[in-house]
Amino acid sequence: METNEKLMMLLRMMDEPEAMTEAQLQELLADEEVREMYGLMSDCKKVYKRMNSERMKNKKYELLFTFRKIAAIFLAVVFFGGLAFAAYHFLSSKTEKQSVEVTAPSITGRAGGESSPIRFSNVRLDSILTVVAAHYNCEVCFRDTTAQALRLSTVWDREDSLAVFLQTLNEFDGLRLTDERDTIFVESLIVED
């Protein structure tokens, strides 16, 4: 038998072993050249399987690495999105609080310059006095910072004099307001421990 015929027989034996008889298999494997080819083919098959399994492992690791990158990016987006949302929420709530305290927190009265009472409801004293001082063209001077943050509810009639309004505010315990040379002086009579 020639080498090509032996090789063809060997390939047929490997692909379809049931198509050959036991005697044909014994005769084929008895040949030294066929055994060497068979050994080379089986070694090649083992190497191919090993390389294939290595490729599969590498693909698994690459896939796992890709999924980890995607997960890391997703988590970073969620984290920074949450951080941005929290910062926006924090700053917007601060702005809302400031606008409620400084601008018109329940200052009611008629618009259009009509002289009607203005109601201040739970408004800081410094905000009240800023509005009143602008009307009477005078300044406000707080002798201590305790009185600035006091919240008051009171009514101010723009037709009344500044002295009448200051007398109304002086009725609050722990507070003294005086008018000297176009300046309203405010001091707290509350003694801090």
Buried (B, 14 or more C-beta within 10 A) or exposed (E): EEEEEBBEBBEBBEEEEEEBEEEEEEBBEEBEEBEEBBEEBEEEEEEEEEEEEEEEEEEEEEEEEEEEEEEEEEEEEEEEEEEEEEEEEEEEEEEEEEEEBEEEBEBEBEEEEEEBBBBBEEBBBBBBBEBBBEEBEBBBEBEEEBBBEBBBEBBBBBEBEBEEBBEBBEEBEEBBBBBEEEEBBBBBEEEEE
